[in-house]
Amino acid sequence: MTVRLKDFYADWCGPCKTQDPILEELESDYPDVNFEKVDVESEQEVANQYQVRSLPTLIVENDDGVVDRFVGVTQREDLEAALADAGA
């Protein structure tokens, strides 16, 4: 099963910059998870598809669909729990 973590961000978003180091650590610790950064400025259609209204928004999904969704800066432990629920 494929597990993805989509990070919806914008370059001007301060909280997104706070989130980045947490995601970078997770990415190195979870090599089987596909980490995708989605710039809402240039990929507005994708942001609309996922109904992103605030930044950062993090979406954990697998082949069955969205498993969890986080809005705002999210702690590593919460993301790890969502990745585990998704099958990572």
C-alpha positions as CSV (number, residue, x, y, z in Angstrom):
1,M,0.0,0.0,0.0
2,T,1.3,3.4,-0.9
3,V,1.3,6.0,1.9
4,R,1.6,9.7,1.0
5,L,2.0,12.8,3.1
6,K,1.0,16.0,1.2
7,D,2.3,19.2,2.6
8,F,0.3,22.2,1.3
9,Y,2.3,25.3,1.8
10,A,3.2,28.8,0.5
11,D,6.6,30.5,0.5
12,W,5.2,33.5,2.4
13,C,3.7,31.3,5.1
14,G,5.6,31.6,8.4
15,P,4.0,28.5,10.1
16,C,4.9,26.5,7.0
17,K,8.6,27.3,7.6
18,T,8.2,26.1,11.2
19,Q,6.7,22.9,9.9
20,D,9.5,22.2,7.5
21,P,12.1,20.8,9.9
22,I,9.6,18.3,11.4
23,L,8.7,17.1,7.9
24,E,12.4,16.8,6.9
25,E,13.1,14.6,9.9
26,L,10.1,12.4,9.1
27,E,11.1,12.1,5.5
28,S,14.5,10.7,6.5
29,D,12.9,8.3,9.0
30,Y,10.1,7.0,6.7
31,P,11.8,6.3,3.4
32,D,8.7,4.2,2.2
33,V,6.4,7.2,2.5
34,N,5.9,9.5,-0.4
35,F,6.3,13.1,0.8
36,E,4.8,15.6,-1.6
37,K,5.1,19.4,-1.2
38,V,2.2,21.3,-2.8
39,D,2.7,25.0,-3.4
40,V,-0.8,26.4,-3.2
41,E,0.3,29.4,-5.2
42,S,1.3,27.4,-8.3
43,E,-0.9,24.3,-7.8
44,Q,-4.3,25.9,-6.9
45,E,-6.3,23.2,-8.6
46,V,-4.8,20.5,-6.3
47,A,-5.3,22.7,-3.2
48,N,-9.0,23.2,-4.3
49,Q,-9.4,19.4,-4.8
50,Y,-8.3,18.8,-1.2
51,Q,-10.3,21.8,0.0
52,V,-7.3,23.5,1.6
53,R,-8.3,26.8,3.3
54,S,-5.5,27.3,5.8
55,L,-1.7,26.8,5.8
56,P,0.0,24.6,6.5
57,T,-2.3,21.8,5.8
58,L,-1.0,18.2,5.9
59,I,-2.9,15.3,4.5
60,V,-1.9,11.7,5.1
61,E,-3.5,9.3,2.6
62,N,-3.1,5.8,1.3
63,D,-4.6,3.8,-1.6
64,D,-8.0,3.9,0.2
65,G,-8.0,7.7,0.4
66,V,-7.4,10.3,3.1
67,V,-6.6,8.9,6.5
68,D,-5.9,12.1,8.4
69,R,-5.8,15.8,7.9
70,F,-4.0,18.5,10.0
71,V,-4.3,22.2,9.8
72,G,-1.6,24.4,11.4
73,V,1.8,23.4,12.7
74,T,1.6,19.7,13.6
75,Q,3.9,17.9,16.0
76,R,5.9,14.9,14.9
77,E,4.1,12.5,17.3
78,D,0.7,13.3,15.7
79,L,2.1,12.8,12.2
80,E,3.7,9.5,13.1
81,A,0.4,8.2,14.5
82,A,-1.3,9.2,11.3
83,L,1.4,7.5,9.2
84,A,1.0,4.3,11.3
85,D,-2.8,4.4,10.8
86,A,-2.2,4.8,7.0
87,G,0.0,1.7,7.0
88,A,3.5,3.1,7.0
